[in-house]
Amino acid sequence: MSAASSRPAAPLVLYHVPMSGHCHRVELLLSLLDLPYRCELVNVRGGEHKREPFLRLNPFGQIPVLDDNGTVIADSNAILVYLALRYDEEGRWLPRDPVKAAAVQRWLSVAAGEIAFGPARARLAGVFGMDVPVDDARRQAERLFTAMEPLLAASAFLVGPDATLADVAAYAYIARAEEGGISLAPYPAIRAWLARVEALPRFVPMPVAKAA
């Protein structure tokens, strides 16, 4: 009997802010899996995520957090893994094959590493006016995109011909790289990949930000 279950007992609750790519990747997978959910806005500007009762959900004071009928999961990539193992009976989004599963995990690490410190960090400056090392972030993004371009020229998605958690985790901050002053014009294969992600059934877009 599979550990996965196709439907939750009641709608899941996603604690989020709309402009966060970390939150978007969770909302995207919830939609791709066609799961019922509702969003609870967290007042990050007001510091709600650093106070009780939110700290009971995530002692690290970070978003997103998912509450699945009493099962509380924090960290966007951890939430993606949970949702895939809990509700994706076919193992599409997190393949059961060890080699493909490892390849997906590699991209989850990239999402928490090169993407977070590259296009995501540059966007913090461009959109929110935060004091971050933006030139270094843009250089990291360009190195990342230079490495990704030939991979995506040879493959429809990051881990083969089908979309996986790798694409869900990587999409948002790359799609909005220009909000951090990083042009995607030199990377046609990446732009084509973004379009393929956006063509997935039940895709939900990452909101477009206004500069600070």
N, C-alpha and C positions, 0 to 999 in steps of 0.2 A: 504494500500500500504506500502510495506516494506521501511524502511529508507535506507537499504543497496542497493548498486548498484554493479553489477557483474564486470564491467569494468571501468577503469578510462578513461577520455577524451584523455589523452596522457600519455606517460611513466612518472612514478614518479621518483623523484630524491632523492637519499639517500646520504647525506653527512656523510662520514665515514672514518675510518682507518681499514685496513684489519685484524689486530691482536687484535682488540677489541671484546670481547665477547658481550658487549652491542650492538655493531653494527651488530655482527653476528646474534643475535636473531631477529633483524628486517629483515635482508636479508633473513634469513631462512623463516620467515613468508611470505614475499613477494613471495618467490619461491613456498612455499606450496600452496599459494592462486593463483599461476600462473598469477601474475600481471606483466605487463611490467614495467621495471624500469632500471635506470642507476645509477651508483655510481660515486660520486664526491669525490676524495681523499682530505682530509684535512691535511695540513702539521702541525701536532701537535708538532713535535719536533721543528719546526720553530716558534711556537706560533701563527699560523694563527687563531686558534680557540679563541684566546683572543683579537683579533683585528677586526676592521671593514674590510670588510663588513660582516664577519661571525656573529659578535655580533648583527647585525640586525635580523639574523635568530634565534639566541638564546642568549639573554643578559647574561645568566649564563656562556657562553663560554664553553659549553659541547657538546660532540657528543654522539650519532648520532642525526641528524636532518632530517626530511622527508619533502619534498615539493611536495604536491599533487596538481599540477596545481594551485598554489597560496595559498593553505591551508597549512600552515607551522606548523608542530608538532615537539616539542622537547621532549626528555626523552624517553629512549627505551621502557619502559613499557607503557607509554602513547601512543606511536606510535603503539604498539601491539594492545591496546584496540581500537584505532581509526581504524586501518585496519580491525579488526574483525567486528566492528559495521558497517563500511562503505562498505565492500566488501564480507563479508561472509554471504550470504543470508540465509543459513541453520542454522546459529548459532552454528556451530560445535566447533569453536575455542574458543568462549566465550558463553557458554550455556545461554539460556534465563531463564532456571529454576533458581529461586533465590538461592537455596541451592548449586547447582553446580557452579553458578556464584560466590557465596561467597567463595567456595573452591578454585576456580581459583584465585580470588583476594588474598587469603591467600598466595598462592605460588608466586604471583607477589611481595608481601611484603617480602617473604623469599628471592627472587632473589635480592631485594634491601637491604636486611639485612644480614641474615646469609651467603648467597652465596657471596655477595659483600665483606663482612668482613672476610670470611673464604677462600675458594679456590681462589677467584678472587684476593684477597690481597696477598696471598702467591705467586701467579703467578707473581705479580708485582715484587717481589724480584727475583724469579727464572729466569724470562725471561728478565726483563728490569733492573735488578740490583738496584731497588729502595730501599731506606732505610725505610722499614716498619717493624712493630712488627711481624716478620714472624712466630716466635714460637707460639704466640697467635693466629695468623691466622690459622695455621695448627691445633691447638687444637680446634678452632671453627669449622673448616671443619670436623674434626673427630667426633665431637658431632653431627653435622648436618647429616653426613653420617650414623652414628649409629641410628639416628632417622628415616632416610629415608629407611634404609635397610628392616625392617619388613613391612613397608607400600608397598614397591615395590615387596616384596615377595608375597603379597596378591593381588596386582592389576597390570595390565599391564602398566598403566600410572598413573600419579600423582593424577588425578581426575577421576578414574574409568577406564573402558575398552577402552576408546578412547582418542587419543591425544588432548590436548587443549593448550591454551596459557601458561598454567602452565609448560608444558614440553618444549615449545619453549623458555620460559624465563630462565628455569633452566639448559638447556642442556650444553651450551658452556663451562662455567667455570668448571662444573663438569667433562665434557669430557676431559678437559685439566688439571685436578687437578694434575697430575703427573709432569707437568711443574712447579708446585709450591712445589714439593717435597712431595706430598701426594699420597700414593699408593692406588689404587682402588682394589688391590688384595683381601683384606678382605671383599669385598662387592659384592658378585656375583649377587645379585638382582639388584643393581645399574648398574652393567655392562650389565646385560641382558636388563634393561630398555634403556640404551644408545643405544644398538644394535637395539631395536625396534624403537627408534626415527630415527636412521640412515636408517632404512628400509622404512620410509615413502616416498610416491611418491614425487619426485622433491626435496628431501633432498639435502641441500648443506652443505659440511663439514666446520667445524671450522678449519682454518689454523693451522698447527703445527709450533710452534715457535722454534727458536734456542736460546739457553741460552745466556744471555749477557756475 
